[in-house]
Amino acid sequence: MFKKSVFVTLLFSLLLGSTALACTQFMLVAKDGSVVIARTMEFGAEMGSHIVTSPVGRAMQSPSPSGNDGLKWTSKYGYIYMDFFGSKLTLDGMNEKGLSAGFLYLPGYTKYQTVPRGDNKNALMYLYTGDWVLGNFATVEEVKSAIKDVYVFAKPMTYGAIKDFVFPVHMIVSDRSGKSVVIEWVNGKANIYDNPFGVLTNSPEFPWHLNNLKNYVNISPHSPNPLTLDGIKYTATGQGSGAMGIPGDFTPPSRFVKIMYLAKSVFPVDTGEATVNLADHIVNNVDIPTGAVQGEKGVKNDMPDKTQWTVIKDI
C-alpha cells in the first residue's frame, strides 16, 4: 500500500488527434524533503489509458526478437501506473519505494539495441521497460546499474488503430532522494544521463537541451533595474519583465526552457501536499488544448496534438 498519495487527472477528449507525443516532465522538492513529479501526456489518437495497479509477486516475461522467451522477472515491489491502448503495460508510474518511471517521445533519434544471438534471456522489449523498472528497483542507482545488463530492443506492435508501430521513446527515472536519470536508445546503444533538474521533454537528445539553456542565461524572475539614457529614465513595463525571452510555443526545446524556468524559480513550499498544488499550477503552462498544435495545412486526416492526461506524483 502506498503511504503517499498519487494525484492523477485524466483529460480525455472525444476527438482523434495527431500521432505526436509532446510530453513534458519536471520535479519539485518541498521544504520537508518531499519529492513531487508532474508530467503531461500528449498524443493524437485516443490512448484509452487506465489507472492500473500491479502487485508484489507479479510474474512477467518480455517477448524476444524471435518469440516469447525474453527476459523474465517476478516483481519485488507493487506499483501503480498508467497504461495505453489496452496494453496493460506501463507508460508512466511509481512503485511503493517511491521510484518513478515514464516514457516520453524521442522521434528522429531513437534506435533501440540489437539482442546478441543466443542471449534472449536478457532481451527486454522496449515497451516492457517501465514494468521491469518499477517492479524490480527502489533507486535510480539500481536502475543505472541494471540497465547495462539488458538489451532493450524494438518489436512492432499493434494496439487498436496503431498498426505495426514502434514508438521512439526515451525514459526518465526518479527516486525519493531527488535523483533522476534519463535513458535514451540512440544508434543501438543505451545512453544514460544523470538529470540534476528532473526536467524532460522530447527531441532532440537530452544533452542538446542542457546545452540550449546557455541561450537563456539572461532570464530572471527579478525585474531589471531602470535604465537612464540621455537623462531619461526608462523602467520596465510591468512585473515579469525579467523573464522576457522565455519561449511560449509548444516545441520540445521551448517547453524544456519554459518548464525549467518555472520549476527552478518558484519558492519551495512546506509539504508534499502543498507541492502537489504548486505542481498543478506549473504543469498547466504546457497543456496543449485540441487545435493549438496541428500538422501541415491541407493534410487529410490530420490528428491534432493534445494533452490527454496529467499525472502528479508525490513519491
C-alpha positions as CSV (number, residue, x, y, z in Angstrom):
1,M,0.0,0.0,0.0
2,F,1.3,3.5,-0.8
3,K,2.0,5.8,2.1
4,K,1.8,8.8,-0.1
5,S,-1.0,9.9,-2.4
6,V,-0.9,9.8,-6.2
7,F,-2.9,12.5,-7.8
8,V,-3.9,11.6,-11.3
9,T,-6.0,13.8,-13.6
10,L,-7.3,12.4,-16.9
11,L,-8.2,14.9,-19.5
12,F,-9.8,12.8,-22.3
13,S,-11.3,14.2,-25.5
14,L,-13.7,12.6,-27.9
15,L,-11.7,13.7,-30.9
16,L,-8.9,11.9,-32.6
17,G,-5.6,13.7,-32.7
18,S,-2.1,13.5,-34.2
19,T,0.4,10.8,-33.7
20,A,2.9,13.1,-31.9
21,L,3.8,12.6,-28.3
22,A,4.6,16.1,-26.9
23,C,5.2,15.3,-23.2
24,T,6.7,17.4,-20.5
25,Q,8.0,16.4,-17.1
26,F,9.5,18.2,-14.1
27,M,10.4,17.8,-10.4
28,L,9.8,19.9,-7.3
29,V,11.2,19.4,-3.8
30,A,9.3,20.6,-0.8
31,K,10.9,22.2,2.3
32,D,10.3,18.9,4.2
33,G,12.2,17.0,1.5
34,S,9.1,15.6,-0.3
35,V,9.7,15.0,-4.0
36,V,6.9,15.7,-6.4
37,I,6.9,14.9,-10.1
38,A,4.4,16.1,-12.7
39,R,4.1,15.3,-16.3
40,T,1.7,15.8,-19.2
41,M,0.8,13.1,-21.8
42,E,0.1,14.4,-25.3
43,F,-1.0,12.1,-28.1
44,G,-3.3,12.5,-31.0
45,A,-5.1,9.1,-31.2
46,E,-7.1,8.3,-28.1
47,M,-4.9,6.2,-25.9
48,G,-7.7,4.8,-23.7
49,S,-5.3,4.9,-20.7
50,H,-6.4,3.5,-17.3
51,I,-5.0,3.6,-13.8
52,V,-3.7,0.1,-13.1
53,T,-2.2,-1.5,-10.0
54,S,0.5,-4.2,-10.1
55,P,1.0,-6.4,-7.0
56,V,4.2,-7.8,-5.5
57,G,4.9,-11.2,-7.0
58,R,3.5,-10.5,-10.4
59,A,5.3,-12.7,-12.9
60,M,6.2,-11.1,-16.2
61,Q,8.1,-12.1,-19.3
62,S,9.2,-9.9,-22.2
63,P,9.0,-11.2,-25.8
64,S,12.3,-11.7,-27.5
65,P,13.1,-10.8,-31.1
66,S,12.2,-14.3,-32.2
67,G,9.4,-15.3,-29.9
68,N,8.2,-15.2,-26.3
69,D,11.4,-16.3,-24.5
70,G,12.7,-12.9,-23.4
71,L,13.7,-11.5,-20.0
72,K,11.6,-12.9,-17.1
73,W,11.1,-11.4,-13.7
74,T,8.8,-11.5,-10.6
75,S,8.0,-8.1,-9.2
76,K,9.6,-7.3,-5.8
77,Y,7.6,-4.2,-5.5
78,G,4.0,-3.2,-6.0
79,Y,3.3,-0.2,-8.3
80,I,0.6,1.9,-9.8
81,Y,0.7,3.0,-13.4
82,M,-1.0,4.5,-16.5
83,D,-1.3,2.0,-19.4
84,F,-2.0,2.8,-23.1
85,F,-4.1,1.3,-25.9
86,G,-5.3,-1.6,-23.6
87,S,-1.7,-3.0,-23.5
88,K,-1.7,-3.4,-19.6
89,L,1.9,-2.1,-19.8
90,T,3.4,0.9,-18.0
91,L,3.6,4.2,-19.8
92,D,4.1,6.1,-16.5
93,G,4.0,5.1,-12.9
94,M,5.6,4.8,-9.5
95,N,6.2,2.0,-7.0
96,E,5.9,1.5,-3.3
97,K,9.6,2.6,-2.8
98,G,9.0,6.0,-4.4
99,L,10.6,5.2,-7.7
100,S,9.0,6.9,-10.6
101,A,9.4,6.0,-14.3
102,G,7.9,7.2,-17.5
103,F,8.3,7.3,-21.3
104,L,8.4,10.5,-23.4
105,Y,8.6,10.6,-27.2
106,L,12.0,10.9,-28.9
107,P,11.4,10.8,-32.6
108,G,14.2,11.2,-35.1
109,Y,16.9,9.9,-32.8
110,T,15.8,6.6,-31.2
111,K,17.3,3.4,-32.5
112,Y,16.9,0.5,-30.0
113,Q,19.5,-2.1,-29.2
114,T,20.2,-5.4,-31.0
115,V,20.0,-8.6,-29.0
116,P,23.1,-10.8,-29.5
117,R,22.3,-14.2,-30.9
118,G,21.7,-16.7,-28.1
119,D,21.1,-14.0,-25.4
120,N,17.3,-13.9,-25.4
121,K,17.2,-14.3,-21.7
122,N,18.4,-10.7,-21.4
123,A,16.1,-9.4,-24.2
124,L,13.8,-6.7,-23.0
125,M,11.2,-5.4,-25.5
126,Y,11.2,-1.6,-25.0
127,L,7.5,-1.3,-24.0
128,Y,8.2,-3.6,-21.1
129,T,10.9,-1.4,-19.6
130,G,8.6,0.6,-17.4
131,D,7.2,-2.6,-15.7
132,W,10.7,-4.0,-15.4
133,V,12.0,-0.8,-13.7
134,L,9.1,-0.3,-11.3
135,G,8.8,-4.0,-10.4
136,N,12.4,-4.6,-9.6
137,F,14.2,-1.5,-8.3
138,A,14.0,1.1,-5.5
139,T,16.5,3.7,-6.5
140,V,17.9,5.5,-9.6
141,E,21.4,4.0,-8.9
142,E,19.9,0.4,-9.0
143,V,18.4,1.2,-12.4
144,K,21.6,2.7,-13.8
145,S,23.5,-0.5,-12.9
146,A,20.9,-3.0,-14.1
147,I,20.0,-1.3,-17.4
148,K,23.6,-2.1,-18.6
149,D,22.9,-5.9,-18.4
150,V,19.8,-6.0,-20.7
151,Y,19.2,-5.4,-24.4
152,V,16.3,-3.1,-25.0
153,F,15.0,-3.9,-28.5
154,A,12.3,-2.8,-30.8
155,K,9.4,-5.0,-31.9
156,P,6.5,-3.6,-33.9
157,M,3.2,-3.9,-32.0
158,T,-0.4,-3.3,-32.9
159,Y,-2.7,-1.5,-30.4
160,G,-6.1,-0.6,-31.8
161,A,-5.7,1.9,-34.5
162,I,-1.9,1.9,-34.1
163,K,-0.7,-0.8,-36.5
164,D,2.7,-2.4,-36.5
165,F,4.4,0.6,-35.0
166,V,7.5,1.2,-32.9
167,F,7.3,4.1,-30.6
168,P,10.6,6.1,-30.4
169,V,10.8,6.9,-26.7
170,H,13.3,7.8,-24.0
171,M,12.7,7.2,-20.3
172,I,13.1,9.3,-17.2
173,V,13.5,7.6,-13.8
174,S,13.5,9.5,-10.4
175,D,13.5,8.5,-6.8
176,R,12.8,9.8,-3.3
177,S,16.3,11.2,-2.9
178,G,15.6,13.7,-5.7
179,K,17.9,11.9,-8.2
180,S,16.8,11.5,-11.8
181,V,18.3,9.7,-14.8
182,V,17.4,9.8,-18.5
183,I,17.9,6.7,-20.6
184,E,18.0,7.2,-24.4
185,W,18.5,4.5,-27.0
186,V,20.4,6.0,-29.9
187,N,22.3,4.3,-32.7
188,G,21.7,0.9,-31.0
189,K,23.3,2.0,-27.7
190,A,21.8,2.8,-24.3
191,N,22.9,6.3,-23.3
192,I,22.5,7.1,-19.6
193,Y,22.5,10.7,-18.4
194,D,22.2,12.0,-14.8
195,N,19.5,14.6,-14.8
196,P,20.1,17.1,-11.9
197,F,16.9,19.1,-12.8
198,G,14.3,16.3,-13.2
199,V,13.1,18.1,-16.4
200,L,12.5,16.3,-19.7
201,T,10.5,16.9,-22.9
202,N,11.1,15.4,-26.4
203,S,13.6,15.7,-29.3
204,P,16.5,16.4,-29.6
205,E,18.5,14.3,-27.3
206,F,18.8,15.3,-23.6
207,P,22.3,16.7,-23.8
208,W,21.2,19.1,-26.5
209,H,18.5,20.6,-24.2
210,L,21.1,21.2,-21.5
211,N,23.4,23.0,-23.9
212,N,20.5,25.1,-25.2
213,L,20.0,26.6,-21.8
214,K,23.0,28.7,-22.4
215,N,20.8,30.8,-24.8
216,Y,18.6,31.8,-21.8
217,V,21.0,32.7,-19.1
218,N,19.6,36.3,-19.1
219,I,16.2,35.2,-17.9
220,S,15.4,36.0,-14.3
221,P,12.4,36.2,-12.0
222,H,13.7,39.7,-10.9
223,S,12.7,42.8,-12.7
224,P,15.6,44.6,-14.3
225,N,17.0,47.8,-12.9
226,P,15.8,51.1,-14.6
227,L,18.0,52.3,-17.5
228,T,18.9,56.0,-17.9
229,L,19.7,57.3,-21.4
230,D,20.4,61.0,-22.1
231,G,18.9,61.9,-18.8
232,I,15.7,60.0,-19.4
233,K,14.9,57.1,-17.0
234,Y,13.3,54.0,-18.5
235,T,11.7,51.5,-16.3
236,A,10.3,48.1,-17.2
237,T,6.6,47.9,-18.2
238,G,5.0,45.8,-15.5
239,Q,6.2,42.9,-13.3
240,G,7.7,39.9,-15.0
241,S,9.9,41.7,-17.5
242,G,13.0,39.9,-16.2
243,A,11.6,36.8,-17.9
244,M,11.2,38.3,-21.3
245,G,12.6,35.9,-23.9
246,I,11.0,32.8,-22.4
247,P,9.7,30.8,-25.4
248,G,5.9,30.3,-25.5
249,D,5.4,27.9,-28.3
250,F,4.8,24.1,-27.9
251,T,8.0,22.7,-29.4
252,P,10.1,20.4,-27.2
253,P,13.0,22.9,-26.8
254,S,10.7,25.7,-25.8
255,R,8.7,23.6,-23.4
256,F,12.0,22.5,-21.8
257,V,13.2,26.0,-21.2
258,K,9.8,27.3,-20.0
259,I,9.2,24.5,-17.5
260,M,12.8,24.6,-16.3
261,Y,12.4,28.3,-15.6
262,L,9.1,27.8,-13.7
263,A,10.2,24.8,-11.7
264,K,13.5,26.4,-10.6
265,S,12.2,29.9,-9.9
266,V,9.2,29.2,-7.8
267,F,9.6,29.3,-4.0
268,P,9.5,25.8,-2.3
269,V,6.5,25.2,-0.2
270,D,6.4,23.4,3.1
271,T,4.9,19.9,2.4
272,G,4.4,17.3,-0.3
273,E,0.7,18.1,-0.3
274,A,1.3,21.8,-0.9
275,T,3.9,21.0,-3.5
276,V,1.3,18.9,-5.4
277,N,-0.9,22.0,-5.6
278,L,2.1,24.1,-6.8
279,A,2.9,21.5,-9.4
280,D,-0.7,21.6,-10.7
281,H,-0.3,25.3,-11.3
282,I,3.0,24.9,-13.1
283,V,2.1,21.9,-15.3
284,N,-0.9,23.8,-16.8
285,N,1.5,26.1,-18.5
286,V,2.4,23.4,-21.0
287,D,-1.0,21.9,-21.6
288,I,-1.9,21.7,-25.3
289,P,-5.7,22.3,-26.0
290,T,-7.0,20.5,-29.1
291,G,-6.4,22.6,-32.2
292,A,-3.4,24.6,-30.9
293,V,-0.9,22.2,-32.4
294,Q,-1.8,20.7,-35.9
295,G,0.0,19.1,-38.7
296,E,0.8,20.6,-42.1
297,K,-2.0,22.6,-43.5
298,G,-4.1,20.7,-46.0
299,V,-3.1,17.2,-44.9
300,K,-6.0,14.9,-44.8
301,N,-6.9,13.1,-41.6
302,D,-4.6,15.3,-39.6
303,M,-4.9,14.4,-35.9
304,P,-4.0,17.5,-33.8
305,D,-1.8,17.0,-30.8
306,K,-3.5,17.5,-27.4
307,T,-3.0,16.9,-23.7
308,Q,-4.9,13.7,-22.8
309,W,-3.9,13.4,-19.2
310,T,-1.7,14.8,-16.5
311,V,0.0,12.9,-13.6
312,I,1.3,14.4,-10.4
313,K,3.2,12.0,-8.1
314,D,4.1,12.7,-4.5
315,I,6.8,10.0,-4.3
